[in-house]
Amino acid sequence: MATEKVRVLKIDNEEITTKKGDKRPMRVLHCFVEQSYQDVKTGEMVDGSFVAKTSVFDESIELTAGEEYLVEYRLGEGYGMDAGRMVPRIAAWRPMKQKPVAKPVATAGA
């Protein structure tokens, strides 16, 4: 799997209709993907950052606009127009924000 740093800029809540006519909630995330890579010819680091959208159907994934995440993804086979092609599939969203560490409480006489 590979990992990228992603900032969620905006979240749009939408609803799609399946081929069977069922309604399904979907979140459309507008994201800034921060990445850099080494040019194979020159050896220089290149800024490859970009803005893109992705959709999330899993309601159990907690995402907040303005927050940064480490996104793990793997290659998979596409659906629809991408059938038979390799496409990235997001496997995990991990918040970049560190949880605060509790400081020890000062005790009397210490």
N, C-alpha and C positions, 0 to 999 in steps of 0.2 A: 504494500500500500504506500501511497505518497501522501504528503501533508502540505497544505497551503494555509497561509494566514489570510483570513477573510473578515472584513468589517461589513456588517449588515447596515446599509444606509436607510432602507425603508422597507416596510412590510405591507403588502396589499392583500387583504382577505377577499378571495374570490370563490366562486362555486362553478364546478364543471358538471356536465352531464355526460354520463358514460353511454356507450353504444346501446346498452339495455335500457336507457332512459333514467337511470338512477342519478340523483344529485349527490355530489361529493365535495366537501370543503377542501380548499387548497390555499396555501399561502404562497404568494409570489414575493421572493426576496430580491431586492435590488442591492447588489454587493460590490464592494471594491476588493479585488483580489490583489494582494501585495506579493509580488514575486520578482526575483532576479535570477539570471542564469549566466553561465560563462559562454561567450561566443567561441565556437570550436575552431574558427580560423585565426582570430586575433588573440584569444585568451582573455579578453577584457570582459568585465562584468557588465551586463546589459539589464536595464530596468524593463521588465516585461509586465508591469502592473497594468490592470485593466478593470473596467466596470462591466458587469454582466448581471443577468437575472437567472434565477433558478427557482424551482418550485418544490415545496415541501408538503406532503400529504399526511405525514405522521403527526397527529395532534399531541403526542406525548413529548415531542422535542420542544424544549423551551428556548425560544429565540427572542431577542430584544433588539429593536432598531438602535443603532449607535454603538453597539457592543462589538468586540472583536472575538473571533473564534479560530481555533485550529481545526481545520476540516480535513478529515482523512478520507481518501477516496481510492477506489480500485477500478480496474478496467472491467467492463462487462459488454454484453451484446445489446445493441440498441433495439428499440421498438419502432413500429410504424415506418416512417421514412428512413430511419436509421437502422432498420432490420438488417442483420448480417454485418454491421459495422461495429468496430470497437468504440465504445463511449465511456467516459468516466462516470462512475456511480458513487455518490457520497455515502460513506459508511458510518461516519460519526461526526458530530459537532461538539467540540470541547471548548468551554469558555476560557478566554485568555486571562480574565480577571481572577486574580488570586484571592482566595478567601482569607479574611483577616485571621491572624494568629493571636490567640488570647495571651495577654501578658500576665506573668505571675503576680498575684496580689501581694503587696507588701504586708508583712505581719508585724504586729506590735512587738517591740523588743528585739527585732532582728538586726 
